[in-house]
Amino acid sequence: MTASPGTDRPAPPLGLPELARLRKRTSRVLMAGQILGGLGVPISIALAPVLATEVSGTEALSGFASTASVIGTALVSLPLAALMTARGRRPGLVLAYGIGAVGAALVVLAATVKNFPLLLLGMAAFGAASSANLQARFAAADLAAPDHRARAISVVVWASTLGAVLGPNLSAPASRSFAGTSIPETAGPFVWAAVVFVLTGTLIAVLLRPDPLLTARALAAPEEQSREGRSIRAGIVAVRSSPRARLALLTVAVSHTTMVSIMVMTPMDLGHHGAGLELVGLVISGHIAGMFAFSPLMGWLADRLGRLTVIGLAAGLLSVAALLAGTAGPSHGQSALGLFLLGLGWSAGMVSGSALLTDSVPQPARAAVQGLSDLTMNTAAGVGGAAAGVIMSQAGYGWLNAVGASLLLPMAALALFTARRHPAAAKTPPPGVSS
């Protein structure tokens, strides 16, 4: 059975052909939203540390703009999960993009009046759009067959490639488009981002019908229809009782924190070694290409070889990335390669961890657990981003990469422990297994 739009009431049953068509339609709408929405965040992210330095007057606070965005993403995660649990994916995604648009407008205002606290507030609200982009991967998994779940997640992640790669390279022209106006050039990309978020929210509101989460809930077995199992508390219990879920939660948190901590300070390090805005944009574009362009490969590997194998691959890629970036110095080519591998490692960790998390908890608790996952990973990344600016100013970029690499040790250790103590965690769920 499927759910009528906007309700939990069951509608006429779906046959296999209808379900296949609905999966394709849902995936296409989510991909379109990711292509558009994926343009909004990266168009601004390359300039966030620079803008923070300009407004605050000190490089020591440069990491706090990106950190505020990550914290905002974290803070909205649980309320967004609660809204999605009650109303479905569509209302949650639309609201998150709307908050992101308001945040972008506040950033522009803060840059104009040189108000650093207002800048942080705007960046925190801006982070809600990132939360929408992240939650879209779980919306793709709602209707996917278990043995294709990682690929369904990865295809939606991949759809962010076009906007994400173009975004940093549009930073310079977006800045120049406001030359001679009262809006500082470094804030120009945030004006563009606000428009993008409004368009993306409109697209989701109109086309993401029927809602994938409500449909998946209606298709679930009767024993998985419990309303009591949908609470945040039930989600916490589900994670505590599952070794696979705990590993998945740690994987997405560590992968994201390592990536964010290194990435947000890379534009500053490149600037210290003579790189201009265009070169910074190219390096960040390569990094984002690593994050998104190869995600279908990571999804295929996670479905074919198992989630734990790809988690191990993520740890290896992120470690090599930190080594290359941290020792690059004036070698911009080595920096670019390190940042590309950093994105590739993030992709491996995010896709495999997200699929393992969805595999490991009952259907009613999934939305709550997924919100808890985004809260955990973005809170950790927010702390990492804040610490990154301090480490950068006090010890340098090399030490920052060393600290980032050290975060990978507990993730790798738990993956090995889980593989030995719980061999089933390494296997992809067979077709027909819902959890």
N, C-alpha and C positions, 0 to 999 in steps of 0.2 A: 504494500500500500504506500501511497505517497501523501504528502501533506498539502493541503490547500494553502495558497500563498498567504503568509502572515499569520497562520494559525497552526495549532498542533492537531487539528481535526483531520482524520484520514480522508483521502480522496480515493477515486477508483484505483484498483490495483494496476501496477506497472508490469508488463511483460518484459522479457529479456530484450527484444528489439527496442522497445520504448526506453528502457533503462539505459541501453547503450547510447541511444540518441541524446538522452538527457545528460549523460556523462560528458559527451562530446560538446554539447552546447554550454554546459557549465564551465568546462575547461576553456573553451574559446572566450567566453565572457571574462573569466578571471585573467586569462592571458592578455586580453585587450586592456583590462584595468591595470595590469602590471606594466605593460608597455608605456601607458600614459602616466600612471602614478609613479613608475620607476624613474621618470624624467625629473620629477619635482624635487626629490631629496638630493640626488647627486649634483644637480645644477648649483646647489648652494653649499654643499659640504666641503668643497675644496677651499672655499673662502671663509668658512666659519672661524677658524683660528685666527686668520688675518683680521677679520672684522672685530673679533673679541680684543685683539691687541690694540687696534685703533681706538675702540670705544673706551677700554679700561686704561690705556696708556702704559701697559706693562706686558711683556711676553710671558711672565710667570702665570698669568691668568688666561693665556691663549687656549688652553685645553678645556676651559670651563664652558665655552659655548657648545662645543660638541658634546660635552658631558651632560649639560642641561638637556640637550635633545635626547640623549640616551635615557636619562632619568625620566623625562616626560613619557618616552615610550614605555618604560617600566611602570610608571604610575597609572597609565591608562589601561594596562593589560588586564588586570582583574575586573575593573568595572566593564571593560569591553567584553570580557568573557562572560560576565553575569548577564549583560544585555543579550549577547548571542545565545546563551543558554535559554533565556526566556523568549526571545523574539526571532532568533535565527541570525545567520551570517550577514544578510543584507543590511539591516538597520545598524549593526555594529560597524561595518565597513564605511557606510555613508557618514555616520557621526564622526568617526575617526578622521576621515579626509576633511570634513568641515572644520574640526578643531585645528587640524594642520594648517588650513588656509588662514584661519584667524591668527595662529601663531606666526606665520610668515609676515602678515601685515604688522604685527607688533614688533617684529625684528626690524622692519623697515623704519617704523616710528622711532625705535630705540636708537638706531644708527643715525637718524636725522637729528635727534635731540641730545645725542651722546650720553645716554642713560644706561649704564651697565646692568643694574638689576632688572630693568625692563627688557633688556636684551636677553638675559637668562630666562625670564618668564616667557618671552616669545619663543625662544628655542625649545623650552620644555613643551609648549603647546604644539610647536612644529613637529616634535617627535611623535605625536599621535598619528601622523601620516605614515611614519615608519612602522608603527604598530599595525596599521591597516595592511601595508605591504607584506609584513611578516605573517599576519593571520590569514592572508589569502592562500598561503601554502596549505594550511590545514583545511580550508574550505575545499581545496582540490582533493584532499584525502577523504572527505566525507562520503563520497559515493564510489570511491575506487575499490576494486577488488583487492583483497589483502596482498596477493602476490604481484600486484602492480602498483602498490601504494607509494613506494619510493619514487617510481617513475612519474606518477601523477603529481607528486609534490615537486619533483625536479623540473617538470615541464613548465609549471607556473613560475618557479624561481627563474628558469631560463628566459621567460618572456620579459623579464626586467632588463635583459641585456641591452637592447637597443637604446632605451631611455637612459639606462645607467652609464653606458659608454659615451653617449653623446652629451650627457649632462655636464660633466666637468669641462668638456671642450666648449660648451656654450657659455661657461662662466664669464669668459673675457668679453664676448660680444654682448652678453646680457648686461654686464657692467657698463660697457661703453654706450649702450642704448640710453643710459640716464646721465651721460656727460652733459654738464651745463645746467642740470636741474638741481633742485634742493635736496634730492635724494643722493646720498653718497654712492659712488660707483660700486663699492664693495657690497652694497645692499641691493643693487639692481636685480641680481638673480632671485632674490626672495620675492620680488614682485611677480616675476614669471612663475615661481613655484606656487604662489597663492592661486593664480589662474588655473594652473595645471590640476591642483587638488580639487578645485570646484568642478572642473570638467570630469575628473575621474569619479567623484562622488555621484555626479549626475548619471554617468554611464552605468555604474553599479545599481543605482536605485531603479533605473528603467529596465535593465536587461537581465539582472540576476534573479530570474523567476522561472520555476519555483525555487524556493530557498533550499540550497543543498543540505544544510544541517537538519532542517525540519523534515526533509524528504528522507534522509538517512535514518533519522529517528523513527519515522513511521514504517520504514522497511525492516527495522530491527525485530529480532525475535521477541515474543511477549515478555519473557523474563528480563529483557534489557530495556523495558519501557518505563522503569521506575522513576518517578519524579524525585524521590528522595535521593537517588544516586547522582543527581545533577548538580548538587551544591558544591561550593568551594571546599567545604570540609570533606565531602566524599572524595573529591579529587585528591586532597592531601592524603587521605587514608589509602587511596588506590596507589599513589606513588610509594608510600611507606611499605606497602605490602608486596611490591614488585621490584626485585633486583634489576630487571631490565629497564623499568621506568626510571629508577634512580640513576643508572648509567646514562640513559638517554638525556635526562635533565642535566647531568654534569657535562655531557658532551657538548650540548648546544651552548651552555653557559661559558665553558672554557674556550671553545672555538670562537665564540663571538667576542669575548673579553680580550683574548689575545689579538684578534684582528683589529678591533676598535682601538686598543691602546697603542698599537704600533702605527696604524693608519692615520690617526688624527694628528700625529706629530711629524709625519713624513713631509708634508708641505713646508713646515718650518725648517726641517733639516735640509731639504733641497734648496730652500732659499739661502741658508747659511753657506751653501757650496755653489752659489752663483746661478741657480736655476731661475728662469723667469716664469711668469704666470702660465704661458702656453706650455712650457715643458712640464710644469707641475700638473697641468690638466691632462697631458698625455700619460704621465706616470699613473695618476689616479684612474684614468680610463683603462689602462692595462690591468690595474688591480681589480677594478670592477668587472672587467671582462673575465678575469679568473674566477671571480665570485659567481657569476651567472652563466656565462656562455657554455661552460662544460658541465653544468648541473645535470643535464639528461644522461651524460656518461656516468656521473656519480649515482644517479637513480638506478640506472641499469645494473651497475656493479652491486649496489646494495640489495637489489632484488635477486640477482643471480648468485652472488658470492656470500651474501649475508651482511647484516648491519654491522657486526663487530669487525669484519675485515675492513670495511670502509672507514670505521672509526679509527682503526690503526693507521690507515692511509692518511687520514686527516692529521693525526699527531705527527707523522713523519714529515708531511708537507709543511706544516706550520713551523716545525723545528728548523728545517732547511731555510725557510723564508726568513726567520729571525736571524739566522747566521749570516745570510747574504746581505740583508738590509742593514744589519748592525755593523758590518765591517766594510760597507761600500765606500764611505767617505765621499770624495769628489767624483767617484765613478757613477755617473747617472745611469748608465746601462745596467750595472749591477743592482742599483737601487730599484730600477724598473723590474728586473727579473725577480728580485726578492718580493716586491709588492704583488707581482703577478702570482707567485706561488703562495703568498699569504691569502690572496683571494681564493685560489684553488683549494687550499686546505680548509678554509671557511666553508666552501661549498660542500666538500666531503663530509665535514662534521655536521653541518646544518641539515643536509638531506638525510643522511643515515640516522642522525639523532632524532629528527622529527618523525621519521618513519617508525623507528623503534619505540618512540614514546606512544604513538598512536596504536601500534601493535599491542602494547603492554598493559593497557587499561580498558575497563569495560566501556561499552559505547555511551551509556548515560553520563559518565564522568569525563569524557574526552574533552569537551569544550572547556570545562573548568581546569583540567590538567594542562591543556594547551595554553590557557591564559596564565597559569602558574609558571609554566616553562618560560614564557616571554617575560614575565615579571622577574624571574630569577636571573635570566641571562642578561637582561638590560640593566638590572640593578648592579650586577657584577661588572658589566661593561662600563656603567656610569662611574663606579668607583675607580675602575682601571683607567678610564679617560681622564678623570680628575688627577689621579696620581701620575699619569703620564706627563702632564705639563710640569709638575714639580720635579720628577726624575729627570726630565729633559733639561730643565734649567739648572739643576744642581749637579748632575752626573753625566749628562750627555745622551745622545741618541743610541749609542752602542749599548750602554747599560740598560736602557729602556727595553731594547730587544732581548737582552739576556733575561730580564725579569719576566718578559712575556713568554719566553721559551720555558722558563721554570714552571709556569702555570700548567703546562701540558703533562707534567709528571704524574699527578694524581689521576688524570683522565686515562692515561695509558695504563697505569697500574690497575685501576678498577676494571678496565676492559679486559686485561689479562686474567684477573681474578674471576670475573664473571664468565669468561670463556671456559675456565677450568672447573669452576664450581657449578655452573649452570649452562651446560652445553647447548641446551635448547635456545638460549638467547642468541646464539650465533646463526640460527636458521631463520630463513624467511617463512612467514606463516603460509601454509598451503592454501589453495583456493577454497573458499567456503568458510574459513575460520575468521570470525569477526573480531576477535581480540587476541 
